[in-house]
Amino acid sequence: MSNRLVRAALLPMVAAIVGGAPAISDADANHAIYNSIRISPDSIFLTDGRDGQRFLVTAECADGSTRDVTSRSRLVMAETEFARLEGNQVFSLADGATTLLAHVDGLEASITVTVANAGWYPDLSFR
């Protein structure tokens, strides 16, 4: 049995013995506290063949706080021919538009990713 399962099973018992408030295990907390999720920025516009954009997935919690849940998100690009995902970054592939979807604990958020001039690779300049 994993440590996480043992801890989840023991915390409520210890709380009852000590007389404190009912404990919430990590597993319960991770599934019960999120009211909604969102992706920032609200949309992504990539303007050439080298362009990329980082994004963040955040969750609004029941207590009003906000948490970064990007690493816990299942990320999907609806149409993979226009842009590709690499971690929490989107890169241009071909001109067009697609939808970036994030799924966390049964919640879903989406934004539009638009790519223009994907065949254009501007000269690199360090000036």
Stockholm file with secondary structure:
# STOCKHOLM 1.0

chainA/1-127         MSNRLVRAALLPMVAAIVGGAPAISDADANHAIYNSIRISPDSIFLTDGRDGQRFLVTAECADGSTRDVTSRSRLVMAETEFARLEGNQVFSLADGATTLLAHVDGLEASITVTVANAGWYPDLSFR
#=GR chainA/1-127 SS CCHHHHHHHHHHHHHHHHTCSCCCCHHHHHHHSEEEEEEESSEEEECSTTCEEECEEEEEETTSCEEECGGGCEEEESSTTTEEEETTEEEECSSEEEEEEEEETTEEEEEEEEECCTTCCCCCCCC
#=GC SS_cons         CCHHHHHHHHHHHHHHHHTCSCCCCHHHHHHHSEEEEEEESSEEEECSTTCEEECEEEEEETTSCEEECGGGCEEEESSTTTEEEETTEEEECSSEEEEEEEEETTEEEEEEEEECCTTCCCCCCCC
//
